[in-house]
């Protein structure tokens, strides 16, 4: 039960799964005739933006640490 509340094996992938399911349901709603092409494209672009924004914010910590090291290495020391 604890894994159900904490996410279990889906930790970190829930946003991608929900976004993918939303895109499929938007396409399905268009195919069935519940929405028009503009509603479908609006939903797909919104869910795609959520997917790519989430992917852009997941940077490995090694990359962040290397960036900090490079920033510190390039600083000049000011003599007093």
C-alpha positions in Angstrom: 0.0 0.0 0.0 2.9 2.3 0.7 4.2 1.9 -2.9 0.8 2.9 -4.2 0.9 6.3 -2.3 4.6 7.0 -3.0 4.4 6.1 -6.6 6.5 2.9 -6.6 8.1 2.2 -10.0 6.3 5.1 -11.5 8.2 7.8 -9.6 9.5 10.3 -12.1 7.4 8.9 -15.0 3.9 9.9 -13.9 3.9 13.2 -15.8 5.0 11.5 -19.0 2.4 8.7 -18.7 -0.4 11.2 -17.9 0.7 13.4 -20.8 0.8 10.4 -23.2 -2.6 9.2 -22.1 -4.0 12.7 -22.6 -2.7 12.9 -26.1 -4.2 9.6 -27.0 -7.5 10.5 -25.5 -7.5 13.8 -27.4 -6.8 11.9 -30.7 -9.5 9.4 -29.7 -12.1 12.1 -29.0 -11.4 13.6 -32.5 -11.7 10.2 -34.2 -15.0 9.5 -32.4 -16.3 12.9 -33.2 -16.6 14.4 -29.8 -14.3 17.4 -30.6 -13.1 19.3 -33.7 -9.6 19.5 -35.0 -8.8 22.7 -33.2 -9.8 21.3 -29.8 -7.7 18.2 -30.5 -4.6 20.2 -31.5 -5.0 22.6 -28.5 -5.0 19.6 -26.2 -2.1 17.9 -27.9 0.0 21.1 -27.8 -0.8 21.7 -24.2 0.0 18.2 -23.1 3.1 18.2 -25.3 4.3 21.4 -23.6 3.9 19.8 -20.2 5.9 16.8 -21.4 8.8 18.8 -22.7 8.8 21.3 -19.8 9.1 18.3 -17.4 11.8 16.8 -19.5 13.7 20.1 -19.6 13.7 20.4 -15.8 15.1 17.0 -15.2 18.8 17.7 -15.5 21.3 15.2 -14.0 23.0 16.4 -10.9 26.4 15.6 -12.5 25.7 18.2 -15.1 24.8 20.8 -12.5 27.9 20.1 -10.5 30.1 20.3 -13.5 28.5 23.7 -14.4 29.2 25.0 -10.9 32.8 23.8 -11.0 33.4 25.4 -14.4 31.8 28.7 -13.1 34.1 28.7 -10.1 37.2 27.8 -12.2 36.6 30.7 -14.5 36.3 33.4 -11.8 39.2 35.7 -11.4 40.7 36.4 -8.1 40.8 40.1 -7.1 43.9 41.1 -5.1 43.5 43.6 -2.3 
